Amino acid sequence: MIYPGLCSISFNNKLTWEQVVDLTASTVLRGIEWGGNIHAPHGDLERARAIKNRCRDAGLMVSSYGSYYRVGQMAPELPFAKVLDSALELGAPMIRVWAGTKDHEEVNAQEYQSVVDDTLAIAEMAAKAGVKIGFEYHPYTLTNSPAHTAELEARVRHPAVEFYWQPPFGRGADYCASSLEGVLPRLANLHVFHWTIGSPEANTVHAGMRPLKFPDEFFRHPLSEGAALWRRYFDLAGGCQGNRWALLEFIKGDEPEQLKLDAATLAQLLVAEAS
């Protein structure tokens, strides 16, 4: 089953963590992925406990912990143990991580191996604590394309390792669907949004096939305008065994009222998928 939720980072610059809980509870969403950069800082266990308790009281689940741990970097300021402690205090069953800091094309064999080695090490730590890790599907990492994601997936086979999915930037619907199909056997959660890139008249995120990373200019739209696309994606994801989350982000205007509309659209899409 796919549950509807929210990425707290959608309101990093606009709402406090308490306001994020209250806003989410006012919608049909059922849970929150908490970001480790603003709302649920890595290692702040007191904040994590407070978030867990407020979510529980509001009838919300903690879907996951959106950490900013860069696998293979061994950054002393953010050891995985610190991330794991926060996830456990939140009660998060999944920790989102990033596969390094470079595109696949830019890493050498030693750098790639460091990501593989670190993945297996943190997966063991997470598994012992009853938690999974999920790689962000994202530019500037080793999961910057379907083929590269498949390569990493093959090299980090571990029961505690899964893969997130979101529509690749600047790609057509068929390409996006194919990229989702590639991670279905180990699909974690989905990040849900609808935007266009570049000039609204010139191209959209689903119209052309030109590869993009982080665009300088992008245009967010109500999720309802991308409903047909997401219906296709949820049809694919809905065939997977187990439970996972569809987590809203990139809300148009970062507006709470728009979140409520997008949440209603998401819930309708998921009901249709389940039936």
C-alpha distance (Angstrom), angle and dihedral (degrees) to the residues before:
residue distance angle dihedral
M1 . . .
I2 3.80 . .
Y3 3.80 116.7 .
P4 3.83 123.8 -157.6
G5 3.79 117.4 -120.5
L6 3.79 147.5 148.0
C7 3.80 136.0 -112.5
S8 3.79 105.5 -131.4
I9 3.81 90.1 -146.6
S10 3.80 86.8 74.2
F11 3.80 86.4 79.7
N12 3.81 100.7 33.2
N13 3.79 93.2 127.5
K14 3.76 99.1 34.4
L15 3.81 113.6 39.1
T16 3.78 137.4 40.0
W17 3.77 117.8 -125.2
E18 3.80 89.5 -103.2
Q19 3.79 90.3 54.1
V20 3.80 90.5 48.6
V21 3.80 89.8 56.3
D22 3.79 93.2 47.4
L23 3.80 93.3 46.4
T24 3.80 93.2 48.4
A25 3.79 91.1 48.0
S26 3.82 89.1 55.3
T27 3.82 90.5 60.8
V28 3.79 135.0 60.4
L29 3.82 90.3 -100.4
R30 3.78 116.3 119.2
G31 3.78 105.6 -159.0
I32 3.79 150.3 8.5
E33 3.79 136.1 -127.8
W34 3.79 103.6 -144.8
G35 3.80 118.4 -141.9
G36 3.78 117.5 -131.6
N37 3.79 95.4 -147.2
I38 3.82 103.8 62.8
H39 3.79 117.9 -4.0
A40 3.82 100.6 34.7
P41 3.82 105.8 21.7
H42 3.78 116.3 -155.8
G43 3.78 110.1 -94.5
D44 3.81 96.6 10.5
L45 3.79 95.6 123.3
E46 3.78 94.6 170.2
R47 3.81 90.2 58.0
A48 3.80 90.7 45.5
R49 3.80 91.6 53.6
A50 3.79 91.5 48.4
I51 3.81 91.1 50.5
K52 3.80 92.5 48.5
N53 3.80 91.9 50.5
R54 3.79 94.9 46.6
C55 3.80 91.5 48.0
R56 3.78 90.6 50.0
D57 3.80 91.6 49.7
A58 3.82 90.0 49.1
G59 3.80 92.5 50.4
L60 3.80 93.5 -111.9
M61 3.79 130.8 133.0
V62 3.78 127.6 -137.9
S63 3.78 101.5 -123.0
S64 3.78 97.7 -174.4
Y65 3.78 147.3 -34.1
G66 3.80 113.5 -102.6
S67 3.77 98.4 -149.6
Y68 3.77 127.5 -178.7
Y69 3.76 93.9 -139.4
R70 3.81 110.3 142.7
V71 3.77 106.7 -149.3
G72 3.80 112.8 -132.1
Q73 3.80 95.9 19.3
M74 3.83 98.3 93.5
A75 3.82 90.7 -155.8
P76 3.82 108.1 -170.5
E77 3.81 91.9 -145.7
L78 3.80 91.7 58.8
P79 3.81 113.6 34.2
F80 3.79 114.3 177.4
A81 3.81 90.3 -117.6
K82 3.81 88.1 65.6
V83 3.79 91.1 51.5
L84 3.79 92.4 46.3
D85 3.81 92.3 50.6
S86 3.79 90.7 55.6
A87 3.80 92.4 46.5
L88 3.78 91.6 51.6
E89 3.80 92.2 47.9
L90 3.80 89.5 50.5
G91 3.78 91.3 48.0
A92 3.82 90.2 -123.5
P93 3.82 114.7 163.1
M94 3.82 93.2 -162.1
I95 3.81 134.2 45.2
R96 3.78 117.2 -157.8
V97 3.81 113.3 -143.6
W98 3.81 138.2 174.1
A99 3.81 125.9 -118.4
G100 3.79 98.9 -125.8
T101 3.79 127.2 -64.1
K102 3.80 104.1 -80.8
D103 3.77 139.6 65.1
H104 3.78 115.0 -98.3
E105 3.80 90.3 -108.6
E106 3.81 91.7 59.0
V107 3.82 102.1 51.8
N108 3.78 127.3 88.4
A109 3.80 125.4 -138.5
Q110 3.80 93.4 -94.8
E111 3.80 93.1 51.1
Y112 3.79 91.0 47.9
Q113 3.78 91.7 50.1
S114 3.80 90.9 51.1
V115 3.81 88.6 58.9
V116 3.80 91.0 49.1
D117 3.81 93.1 47.8
D118 3.78 93.9 46.4
T119 3.80 91.4 46.6
L120 3.77 92.2 56.4
A121 3.81 91.4 45.0
I122 3.80 95.7 51.4
A123 3.80 91.3 40.7
E124 3.79 88.5 59.8
M125 3.80 90.9 49.3
A126 3.79 91.5 48.3
A127 3.80 94.2 45.4
K128 3.80 92.2 53.3
A129 3.80 88.1 54.5
G130 3.81 93.1 46.8
V131 3.81 94.3 -109.1
K132 3.81 133.2 121.4
I133 3.78 130.4 -145.9
G134 3.80 123.8 -137.0
F135 3.79 125.6 -162.6
E136 3.78 117.3 -132.5
Y137 3.81 111.6 -121.3
H138 3.77 96.7 -131.0
P139 3.81 149.9 134.9
Y140 3.81 118.4 -99.3
T141 3.80 91.2 38.8
L142 3.80 136.8 80.9
T143 3.82 88.6 -92.9
N144 3.79 93.7 63.8
S145 3.82 95.0 123.9
P146 3.80 138.8 19.6
A147 3.81 92.5 -104.7
H148 3.78 93.3 48.5
T149 3.79 91.8 46.4
A150 3.80 89.1 52.5
E151 3.79 90.2 51.0
L152 3.80 92.7 52.3
E153 3.80 90.8 43.9
A154 3.80 89.9 55.9
R155 3.79 92.6 49.9
V156 3.80 98.5 47.7
R157 3.78 102.4 48.3
H158 3.79 104.5 166.5
P159 3.82 129.7 136.0
A160 3.81 90.9 -124.4
V161 3.83 94.9 54.6
E162 3.78 122.2 89.2
F163 3.82 137.3 156.0
Y164 3.78 132.7 -119.4
W165 3.78 121.3 -143.6
Q166 3.79 135.9 -151.1
P167 3.82 130.7 160.7
P168 3.82 108.3 -78.6
F169 3.79 112.6 -113.7
G170 3.78 115.6 -98.0
R171 3.80 97.5 2.3
G172 3.78 133.5 126.1
A173 3.79 125.1 -107.6
D174 3.80 94.7 -103.4
Y175 3.79 91.7 52.1
C176 3.82 90.9 48.1
A177 3.79 92.4 49.8
S178 3.79 91.3 48.2
S179 3.79 91.2 50.5
L180 3.80 89.7 52.4
E181 3.79 91.9 49.5
G182 3.80 88.5 55.9
V183 3.81 93.8 61.8
L184 3.81 99.0 37.3
P185 3.83 95.0 104.8
R186 3.82 89.9 59.7
L187 3.79 101.7 22.9
A188 3.79 115.1 156.0
N189 3.81 114.8 175.8
L190 3.79 133.6 -28.9
H191 3.79 127.8 -126.4
V192 3.79 108.2 -142.0
F193 3.81 126.4 -154.5
H194 3.79 141.8 124.9
W195 3.79 121.8 -139.5
T196 3.75 143.2 144.4
I197 3.78 126.0 -135.3
G198 3.79 129.8 -138.6
S199 3.76 121.2 -5.5
P200 3.82 111.3 -0.8
E201 3.82 89.5 -134.2
A202 3.81 95.1 47.9
N203 3.77 106.6 49.8
T204 3.76 145.0 -24.0
V205 3.76 133.5 -143.3
H206 3.79 89.1 -100.2
A207 3.78 100.8 36.5
G208 3.79 107.5 68.7
M209 3.76 134.7 36.9
R210 3.78 99.8 -136.2
P211 3.81 111.9 129.3
L212 3.80 116.2 -116.5
K213 3.78 134.6 -178.9
F214 3.78 118.6 -170.4
P215 3.80 104.6 -18.8
D216 3.77 120.4 -141.6
E217 3.75 88.9 -136.1
F218 3.77 129.4 33.4
F219 3.76 135.9 161.6
R220 3.77 123.1 -141.6
H221 3.77 120.4 -148.9
P222 3.80 136.9 -172.5
L223 3.78 111.1 -82.4
S224 3.80 88.6 -122.9
E225 3.81 88.8 71.5
G226 3.79 89.4 59.9
A227 3.80 96.2 41.5
A228 3.81 95.0 115.2
L229 3.79 91.2 53.4
W230 3.75 94.0 47.3
R231 3.79 92.0 46.5
R232 3.79 86.7 60.5
Y233 3.80 92.9 47.8
F234 3.80 93.6 47.4
D235 3.79 90.6 49.3
L236 3.80 86.9 60.2
A237 3.80 96.9 42.3
G238 3.78 92.5 44.2
G239 3.78 90.5 67.6
C240 3.79 92.3 65.4
Q241 3.76 120.7 101.3
G242 3.79 120.0 -115.1
N243 3.80 132.7 23.6
R244 3.79 129.7 -60.7
W245 3.78 141.5 159.7
A246 3.79 135.1 -106.2
L247 3.80 102.2 -151.9
L248 3.79 122.5 -163.8
E249 3.80 120.1 -135.8
F250 3.82 139.4 153.7
I251 3.80 92.0 48.9
K252 3.80 112.5 -166.3
G253 3.79 108.0 -96.6
D254 3.80 90.2 -7.6
E255 3.79 83.8 -93.7
P256 3.82 121.8 161.6
E257 3.81 91.6 -146.9
Q258 3.80 90.1 55.0
L259 3.79 89.3 51.3
K260 3.79 89.5 57.6
L261 3.80 90.5 53.5
D262 3.80 93.2 45.6
A263 3.80 90.5 47.3
A264 3.80 90.3 55.0
T265 3.81 90.7 49.3
L266 3.80 91.6 48.4
A267 3.78 92.2 49.8
Q268 3.80 91.2 50.4
L269 3.80 91.4 50.1
L270 3.78 92.0 50.5
V271 3.80 93.0 47.8
A272 3.80 89.0 52.0
E273 3.80 90.7 48.4
A274 3.81 92.5 49.7
S275 3.80 92.2 51.1
